[in-house]
Amino acid sequence: MKILCTVGPNINNTEILKELIENGMNVVRFNFSHIDYELSKSLINYIKNNHKDISIMQDLQGNKIRISNLFRKEIKVLPRDRVYFCSEEIYKIYSKSYQRDYILVPLSFEGDFSLLSSANSILMKDATMKFKILDREKDIIKTSVVRGGILRAEKGVNAPGMDRRNMGLTVKDKNDIMWGIENGVDIICLSYACYPENIMELKNYIKGLKKHKDFNIPKIWAKIESKEGIENFKEILRESNGIMLGRGDLVAEVDILELPKIQKDLLSIMKKSKKDFIIGTYVLDSMRRNAIPTASEINDIYNFIQNKVDGFMLAGEVSIGQNPVLVVKTLKDVIGKYI
């Protein structure tokens, strides 16, 4: 059973890596949405030199929408506040002259802003923040806050219903892939895999690199975290070596009430496959702050084990949680009891 741990502020040195390995971690996940290349390289070198049985996973950002770095503020918004999302180009023109009865927020992603025209809402922070769309213009989406929170640069944005059909590997993804291959990652996971063509493009890009440099081709995993990814699951699986179910973004892309059935349907498909199926996010989320998990978390893990999943991915529980070692030990103990 795989236990994946995400490198982050609380996992940033060889001592903590060693502790996590001793307590059950067997895959180290580097999240390339937030990557420190120098630190990551030193941690990878440590693992390769001292723990050769530990796998290294590169989780590519994919074509994720974020609040642009042009937004150099932190603003708390409340229900009924007006927030206008716009392209970076529009923000450069109007950021100093817009009306003060709304907040202008630039969005960053690779693609034309018009791809957002079919979105049915804007969400952030695993859908805990929600913005109702009131009107659309060419480069502006006017919204009203339904559930508030903090707006700041780099914050991830979900826009369910947007057109992702022509969104492929980004320049950042391609540069990160080259970096990952140069540093010998074992698994490359593509975030926001919506169509089989996304995985095919990734594999073809790696094959192209192989023509110029000799290296071991990593396993290719698809992270499923969108409605399109669910709809095209079988086709994406056919092109992949494994699947990670990213429940954090998924609950912002589909109705959360649909999640149990989605999980049941995917488990049914994966039981017929010999490929890895990893459950990510909300595994032991309460242990970010608490010393013991909730009963519902233990029940959830138990049900996944009974349905023969291949592992679990720990994210914020370990990367920013108060006691990452305890979290890993707890997960290992639960797995050991029921596997």
The 8 nearest C-alpha neighbors of each residue, nearest first, counted from 0:
[[1, 310, 309, 2, 334, 308, 311, 338],
 [0, 2, 310, 309, 25, 3, 311, 26],
 [3, 1, 24, 311, 25, 310, 26, 312],
 [2, 4, 312, 26, 27, 313, 24, 311],
 [5, 3, 313, 27, 28, 312, 314, 26],
 [4, 6, 28, 314, 318, 29, 27, 7],
 [5, 7, 10, 318, 29, 28, 4, 11],
 [6, 8, 318, 10, 9, 11, 5, 319],
 [7, 9, 10, 318, 319, 11, 6, 317],
 [8, 10, 318, 319, 7, 11, 317, 320],
 [11, 9, 7, 6, 8, 318, 15, 12],
 [10, 12, 9, 8, 7, 6, 13, 15],
 [13, 11, 14, 15, 10, 16, 42, 38],
 [12, 14, 16, 15, 17, 42, 45, 11],
 [13, 15, 17, 16, 12, 18, 11, 19],
 [14, 16, 18, 17, 13, 12, 10, 19],
 [17, 15, 13, 19, 14, 18, 20, 12],
 [16, 18, 20, 14, 15, 19, 13, 21],
 [19, 17, 15, 21, 16, 20, 22, 14],
 [18, 20, 22, 16, 21, 17, 24, 324],
 [21, 19, 24, 17, 23, 22, 18, 16],
 [20, 22, 18, 19, 23, 17, 24, 16],
 [23, 21, 19, 328, 20, 18, 327, 24],
 [22, 24, 20, 21, 331, 25, 327, 19],
 [23, 25, 20, 2, 19, 26, 3, 22],
 [24, 26, 53, 2, 1, 23, 20, 54],
 [27, 25, 3, 54, 53, 55, 24, 2],
 [28, 26, 55, 4, 3, 56, 5, 54],
 [29, 27, 5, 56, 4, 57, 6, 3],
 [28, 30, 57, 6, 58, 5, 31, 56],
 [31, 29, 58, 32, 33, 28, 34, 57],
 [32, 30, 34, 33, 59, 60, 58, 29],
 [31, 33, 60, 30, 34, 59, 58, 61],
 [34, 32, 31, 30, 35, 7, 60, 29],
 [35, 33, 31, 36, 32, 30, 29, 39],
 [34, 36, 38, 37, 39, 33, 31, 40],
 [37, 35, 39, 38, 34, 40, 41, 178],
 [36, 38, 40, 39, 35, 41, 42, 34],
 [37, 39, 41, 40, 35, 36, 42, 11],
 [40, 38, 36, 42, 41, 37, 35, 43],
 [39, 41, 43, 37, 38, 42, 36, 44],
 [40, 42, 44, 38, 39, 43, 45, 37],
 [43, 41, 45, 39, 44, 40, 38, 46],
 [42, 44, 46, 40, 45, 41, 39, 47],
 [43, 45, 41, 47, 42, 46, 48, 40],
 [44, 46, 42, 48, 43, 47, 49, 41],
 [47, 45, 50, 43, 49, 44, 48, 42],
 [48, 46, 44, 51, 45, 49, 50, 43],
 [47, 49, 45, 46, 44, 50, 51, 43],
 [48, 50, 46, 47, 45, 51, 44, 52],
 [51, 49, 46, 52, 53, 47, 48, 45],
 [50, 52, 47, 53, 49, 46, 48, 54],
 [51, 53, 50, 54, 25, 47, 46, 49],
 [54, 52, 25, 51, 26, 50, 55, 46],
 [55, 53, 26, 185, 27, 25, 52, 56],
 [56, 54, 27, 184, 185, 26, 28, 186],
 [57, 55, 186, 28, 187, 185, 184, 27],
 [56, 58, 187, 29, 188, 186, 59, 28],
 [59, 57, 188, 30, 31, 29, 187, 189],
 [60, 58, 189, 31, 61, 190, 188, 57],
 [59, 61, 32, 31, 190, 63, 58, 62],
 [62, 60, 190, 59, 63, 191, 189, 172],
 [61, 63, 169, 108, 109, 60, 64, 166],
 [62, 64, 61, 108, 65, 60, 155, 191],
 [65, 63, 108, 156, 107, 155, 62, 106],
 [66, 64, 155, 156, 153, 107, 154, 106],
 [65, 67, 106, 152, 153, 154, 107, 105],
 [68, 66, 107, 106, 69, 152, 105, 70],
 [67, 69, 152, 70, 153, 71, 66, 107],
 [70, 68, 67, 71, 105, 152, 87, 90],
 [71, 69, 68, 152, 72, 67, 105, 104],
 [72, 70, 69, 68, 152, 73, 151, 67],
 [73, 71, 70, 151, 74, 152, 150, 69],
 [72, 74, 151, 150, 149, 75, 71, 152],
 [75, 73, 150, 149, 72, 76, 151, 148],
 [74, 76, 149, 148, 150, 77, 73, 147],
 [77, 75, 147, 148, 74, 80, 149, 78],
 [76, 78, 147, 80, 79, 144, 75, 148],
 [77, 79, 144, 145, 80, 146, 147, 76],
 [78, 80, 144, 143, 81, 77, 145, 76],
 [81, 79, 144, 78, 77, 143, 76, 82],
 [82, 80, 143, 101, 142, 79, 144, 102],
 [81, 83, 102, 142, 101, 143, 103, 141],
 [84, 82, 141, 103, 140, 142, 102, 104],
 [85, 83, 104, 140, 139, 105, 103, 82],
 [84, 86, 139, 105, 138, 104, 106, 89],
 [87, 85, 105, 88, 89, 106, 138, 112],
 [86, 88, 90, 105, 89, 91, 106, 85],
 [89, 87, 91, 86, 90, 92, 85, 105],
 [88, 90, 92, 86, 91, 87, 93, 85],
 [89, 91, 94, 87, 93, 92, 88, 105],
 [92, 90, 88, 89, 93, 94, 87, 69],
 [93, 91, 89, 90, 94, 88, 95, 96],
 [92, 94, 96, 90, 95, 97, 91, 89],
 [93, 95, 90, 96, 91, 97, 92, 103],
 [96, 94, 93, 97, 92, 91, 90, 98],
 [95, 97, 93, 94, 98, 92, 99, 90],
 [98, 96, 93, 94, 95, 99, 103, 101],
 [99, 97, 100, 101, 96, 102, 103, 95],
 [98, 100, 101, 97, 102, 96, 103, 81],
 [101, 99, 98, 81, 102, 80, 97, 82],
 [100, 102, 81, 99, 82, 98, 103, 83],
 [103, 101, 82, 83, 104, 81, 99, 100],
 [102, 104, 83, 84, 82, 101, 105, 94],
 [103, 105, 84, 83, 85, 102, 106, 70],
 [106, 104, 85, 87, 86, 67, 84, 90],
 [105, 107, 66, 67, 86, 65, 85, 87],
 [106, 108, 67, 65, 64, 66, 105, 87],
 [109, 107, 64, 110, 63, 62, 65, 106],
 [110, 108, 169, 62, 107, 111, 166, 64],
 [109, 111, 108, 112, 166, 114, 113, 165],
 [110, 112, 113, 114, 109, 115, 108, 86],
 [111, 113, 114, 115, 86, 138, 110, 116],
 [112, 114, 115, 116, 111, 137, 138, 117],
 [115, 113, 162, 112, 116, 111, 161, 117],
 [116, 114, 161, 113, 118, 117, 112, 162],
 [115, 117, 113, 114, 118, 161, 135, 112],
 [116, 118, 161, 115, 160, 119, 162, 114],
 [119, 117, 160, 161, 115, 158, 159, 116],
 [118, 120, 160, 159, 117, 132, 158, 121],
 [121, 119, 131, 118, 132, 158, 130, 159],
 [122, 120, 158, 130, 157, 129, 131, 156],
 [123, 121, 129, 157, 126, 128, 156, 130],
 [124, 122, 156, 128, 126, 125, 157, 155],
 [123, 125, 126, 127, 128, 155, 122, 156],
 [124, 126, 247, 251, 248, 127, 123, 250],
 [127, 125, 251, 128, 122, 123, 124, 129],
 [126, 128, 124, 125, 129, 123, 146, 122],
 [129, 127, 146, 123, 126, 147, 122, 148],
 [128, 130, 122, 146, 145, 121, 126, 144],
 [129, 131, 144, 121, 145, 143, 142, 122],
 [132, 130, 143, 142, 120, 133, 144, 145],
 [133, 131, 142, 120, 134, 141, 130, 143],
 [134, 132, 142, 141, 131, 143, 135, 140],
 [135, 133, 141, 132, 140, 136, 142, 139],
 [136, 134, 140, 139, 141, 137, 116, 133],
 [135, 137, 139, 138, 140, 134, 141, 116],
 [136, 138, 139, 113, 135, 112, 140, 116],
 [137, 139, 85, 136, 86, 112, 89, 113],
 [140, 138, 85, 136, 84, 137, 135, 141],
 [139, 141, 135, 84, 83, 134, 136, 85],
 [140, 142, 83, 134, 133, 132, 135, 139],
 [143, 141, 132, 133, 131, 82, 130, 83],
 [142, 144, 81, 131, 79, 130, 80, 82],
 [145, 143, 130, 78, 79, 80, 146, 147],
 [144, 146, 78, 129, 130, 131, 143, 79],
 [147, 145, 128, 129, 78, 144, 127, 77],
 [146, 148, 77, 76, 128, 78, 144, 145],
 [147, 149, 75, 76, 128, 150, 77, 146],
 [148, 150, 75, 74, 76, 151, 73, 147],
 [151, 149, 74, 73, 75, 148, 152, 154],
 [150, 152, 73, 154, 72, 149, 153, 66],
 [151, 153, 68, 66, 67, 70, 154, 71],
 [154, 152, 66, 65, 67, 155, 68, 151],
 [155, 153, 65, 66, 152, 151, 156, 150],
 [154, 156, 65, 64, 123, 153, 66, 157],
 [157, 155, 123, 64, 65, 122, 154, 158],
 [158, 156, 122, 121, 123, 159, 251, 252],
 [157, 159, 121, 118, 161, 120, 160, 122],
 [160, 158, 252, 118, 161, 157, 119, 120],
 [159, 161, 118, 119, 117, 158, 162, 120],
 [160, 162, 118, 117, 115, 159, 158, 114],
 [161, 163, 114, 164, 160, 117, 115, 165],
 [164, 162, 166, 165, 161, 114, 193, 227],
 [165, 163, 166, 162, 194, 193, 167, 161],
 [164, 166, 163, 167, 162, 110, 114, 197],
 [165, 167, 163, 164, 62, 110, 168, 109],
 [168, 166, 197, 165, 169, 62, 200, 61],
 [169, 167, 172, 61, 173, 170, 62, 166],
 [168, 170, 172, 171, 167, 62, 173, 109],
 [169, 171, 173, 172, 174, 168, 109, 175],
 [170, 172, 174, 169, 173, 175, 168, 60],
 [173, 171, 175, 169, 170, 174, 168, 176],
 [174, 172, 176, 170, 175, 171, 169, 177],
 [173, 175, 171, 177, 176, 172, 170, 178],
 [174, 176, 178, 172, 173, 177, 179, 171],
 [177, 175, 179, 173, 178, 174, 172, 180],
 [176, 178, 180, 174, 175, 179, 181, 173],
 [179, 177, 175, 181, 176, 180, 182, 174],
 [180, 178, 176, 182, 181, 177, 184, 175],
 [179, 181, 183, 177, 182, 178, 184, 176],
 [182, 180, 178, 179, 183, 177, 184, 214],
 [183, 181, 179, 180, 184, 178, 40, 43],
 [182, 184, 180, 181, 179, 185, 215, 214],
 [183, 185, 55, 179, 186, 180, 56, 182],
 [184, 186, 217, 55, 56, 54, 218, 183],
 [187, 185, 56, 218, 217, 184, 219, 57],
 [186, 188, 57, 219, 56, 58, 220, 218],
 [187, 189, 220, 58, 221, 219, 59, 57],
 [190, 188, 221, 59, 222, 61, 192, 58],
 [189, 191, 222, 61, 192, 60, 59, 188],
 [192, 190, 193, 224, 61, 222, 223, 189],
 [191, 193, 190, 221, 222, 223, 194, 228],
 [192, 194, 228, 227, 191, 225, 231, 197],
 [193, 195, 196, 197, 192, 231, 235, 228],
 [196, 194, 235, 197, 198, 234, 199, 238],
 [195, 197, 199, 194, 198, 200, 235, 193],
 [198, 196, 200, 195, 199, 194, 192, 167],
 [199, 197, 201, 200, 196, 195, 202, 238],
 [198, 200, 196, 202, 201, 197, 203, 195],
 [201, 199, 203, 197, 198, 202, 196, 204],
 [202, 200, 198, 204, 199, 203, 205, 197],
 [203, 201, 199, 205, 204, 200, 206, 198],
 [202, 204, 206, 200, 205, 201, 199, 207],
 [203, 205, 207, 201, 206, 202, 200, 208],
 [204, 206, 208, 202, 207, 203, 209, 201],
 [207, 205, 203, 209, 208, 204, 202, 210],
 [206, 208, 204, 205, 209, 210, 203, 211],
 [209, 207, 205, 210, 206, 211, 212, 204],
 [208, 210, 206, 212, 207, 211, 213, 205],
 [211, 209, 208, 207, 212, 206, 213, 205],
 [212, 210, 209, 208, 213, 207, 206, 214],
 [213, 211, 209, 210, 208, 214, 207, 181],
 [212, 214, 209, 211, 215, 210, 208, 216],
 [215, 213, 216, 212, 209, 180, 183, 181],
 [214, 216, 217, 213, 183, 180, 185, 209],
 [215, 217, 214, 218, 205, 185, 180, 209],
 [218, 216, 185, 186, 215, 219, 187, 184],
 [217, 219, 186, 240, 187, 185, 220, 216],
 [218, 220, 187, 240, 239, 188, 186, 217],
 [219, 221, 188, 241, 242, 239, 240, 187],
 [222, 220, 242, 189, 188, 192, 243, 223],
 [223, 221, 243, 190, 189, 244, 192, 242],
 [222, 224, 244, 228, 245, 192, 225, 191],
 [223, 225, 249, 245, 248, 191, 222, 246],
 [226, 224, 228, 249, 227, 252, 223, 229],
 [225, 227, 229, 228, 252, 253, 230, 224],
 [228, 226, 193, 230, 229, 225, 231, 194],
 [227, 229, 193, 225, 231, 223, 226, 230],
 [228, 230, 232, 226, 227, 231, 225, 223],
 [229, 231, 227, 228, 232, 226, 233, 193],
 [232, 230, 228, 229, 234, 233, 194, 227],
 [231, 233, 229, 235, 234, 228, 230, 236],
 [234, 232, 236, 235, 231, 237, 268, 230],
 [233, 235, 237, 236, 232, 231, 195, 238],
 [236, 234, 195, 232, 238, 237, 233, 231],
 [237, 235, 239, 233, 238, 234, 232, 242],
 [236, 238, 234, 235, 239, 233, 195, 240],
 [237, 239, 235, 236, 198, 195, 199, 234],
 [240, 238, 236, 241, 220, 219, 237, 221],
 [241, 239, 219, 220, 274, 218, 275, 238],
 [240, 242, 275, 220, 274, 239, 276, 221],
 [243, 241, 276, 221, 220, 222, 275, 277],
 [242, 244, 277, 222, 276, 278, 245, 223],
 [243, 245, 223, 278, 279, 222, 246, 277],
 [246, 244, 224, 279, 247, 223, 243, 222],
 [245, 247, 249, 280, 248, 244, 250, 279],
 [248, 246, 125, 249, 280, 245, 250, 281],
 [247, 249, 251, 125, 224, 250, 246, 245],
 [248, 250, 224, 246, 252, 251, 225, 247],
 [251, 249, 255, 252, 253, 248, 247, 246],
 [252, 250, 126, 249, 248, 125, 253, 157],
 [251, 253, 249, 159, 225, 250, 226, 248],
 [254, 252, 250, 251, 255, 226, 249, 257],
 [253, 255, 256, 257, 250, 252, 258, 251],
 [254, 256, 250, 257, 258, 253, 251, 249],
 [257, 255, 254, 258, 259, 253, 260, 250],
 [258, 256, 255, 254, 260, 259, 261, 253],
 [257, 259, 261, 255, 260, 256, 262, 254],
 [260, 258, 262, 261, 257, 263, 256, 255],
 [261, 259, 263, 262, 258, 257, 264, 256],
 [262, 260, 258, 264, 263, 259, 257, 265],
 [261, 263, 265, 259, 260, 264, 266, 258],
 [262, 264, 260, 266, 261, 265, 259, 267],
 [265, 263, 267, 261, 266, 262, 260, 268],
 [266, 264, 268, 262, 267, 263, 269, 261],
 [267, 265, 269, 263, 268, 264, 262, 270],
 [266, 268, 264, 265, 270, 269, 263, 271],
 [267, 269, 265, 266, 270, 271, 264, 272],
 [268, 270, 272, 266, 271, 267, 265, 276],
 [271, 269, 267, 272, 268, 266, 307, 273],
 [272, 270, 269, 268, 273, 267, 266, 274],
 [273, 271, 269, 274, 270, 268, 275, 236],
 [272, 274, 275, 271, 269, 270, 241, 276],
 [273, 275, 241, 272, 240, 276, 269, 242],
 [274, 276, 241, 309, 242, 277, 273, 240],
 [277, 275, 242, 309, 308, 243, 241, 274],
 [278, 276, 243, 310, 311, 309, 242, 244],
 [279, 277, 311, 244, 243, 312, 310, 276],
 [278, 280, 312, 245, 244, 311, 246, 277],
 [279, 281, 282, 246, 247, 245, 314, 313],
 [282, 280, 284, 283, 279, 246, 247, 296],
 [281, 283, 280, 284, 296, 313, 279, 300],
 [284, 282, 285, 286, 281, 296, 292, 316],
 [283, 285, 281, 286, 316, 282, 287, 315],
 [286, 284, 287, 283, 292, 289, 288, 293],
 [287, 285, 289, 288, 284, 283, 292, 290],
 [286, 288, 320, 316, 285, 321, 284, 289],
 [287, 289, 286, 321, 285, 320, 290, 322],
 [290, 288, 286, 291, 285, 287, 292, 321],
 [289, 291, 286, 288, 292, 325, 322, 326],
 [292, 290, 289, 286, 293, 285, 329, 326],
 [293, 291, 286, 285, 283, 296, 294, 290],
 [292, 294, 296, 295, 297, 291, 285, 283],
 [293, 295, 297, 296, 298, 292, 299, 291],
 [294, 296, 298, 293, 297, 299, 292, 300],
 [297, 295, 299, 293, 298, 294, 283, 300],
 [298, 296, 300, 294, 299, 295, 301, 293],
 [297, 299, 295, 301, 296, 300, 294, 302],
 [298, 300, 296, 302, 297, 301, 295, 303],
 [301, 299, 303, 297, 302, 298, 304, 296],
 [302, 300, 298, 304, 299, 303, 297, 305],
 [303, 301, 305, 299, 304, 300, 298, 306],
 [302, 304, 306, 300, 305, 301, 308, 299],
 [303, 305, 307, 301, 306, 302, 308, 300],
 [306, 304, 302, 303, 307, 301, 338, 308],
 [305, 307, 303, 304, 308, 302, 266, 270],
 [308, 306, 304, 305, 309, 303, 270, 266],
 [307, 309, 276, 304, 310, 303, 306, 277],
 [310, 308, 276, 0, 275, 277, 1, 307],
 [309, 311, 1, 277, 0, 2, 308, 278],
 [312, 310, 278, 277, 2, 279, 3, 1],
 [311, 313, 279, 3, 278, 2, 4, 314],
 [314, 312, 4, 3, 316, 5, 317, 280],
 [313, 315, 5, 316, 317, 318, 280, 312],
 [314, 316, 318, 319, 317, 320, 313, 287],
 [317, 315, 287, 320, 314, 284, 313, 286],
 [316, 318, 323, 320, 315, 319, 314, 313],
 [319, 317, 7, 315, 9, 6, 5, 10],
 [318, 320, 315, 9, 317, 8, 316, 7],
 [321, 319, 287, 316, 317, 322, 318, 323],
 [320, 322, 287, 288, 323, 319, 317, 286],
 [321, 323, 325, 324, 320, 326, 317, 287],
 [324, 322, 317, 326, 325, 320, 327, 321],
 [323, 325, 327, 326, 322, 19, 328, 18],
 [324, 326, 328, 323, 327, 322, 329, 290],
 [327, 325, 323, 329, 324, 328, 330, 322],
 [328, 326, 330, 324, 329, 325, 331, 23],
 [327, 329, 325, 331, 22, 326, 330, 332],
 [330, 328, 332, 326, 327, 331, 325, 333],
 [329, 331, 333, 327, 332, 328, 334, 326],
 [330, 332, 328, 334, 329, 333, 23, 335],
 [333, 331, 335, 329, 330, 334, 328, 336],
 [332, 334, 330, 336, 335, 331, 329, 337],
 [335, 333, 331, 332, 336, 337, 338, 330],
 [334, 336, 332, 333, 337, 338, 331, 330],
 [337, 335, 333, 334, 332, 338, 331, 301],
 [338, 336, 334, 335, 333, 301, 304, 305],
 [337, 334, 335, 336, 304, 305, 333, 0]]
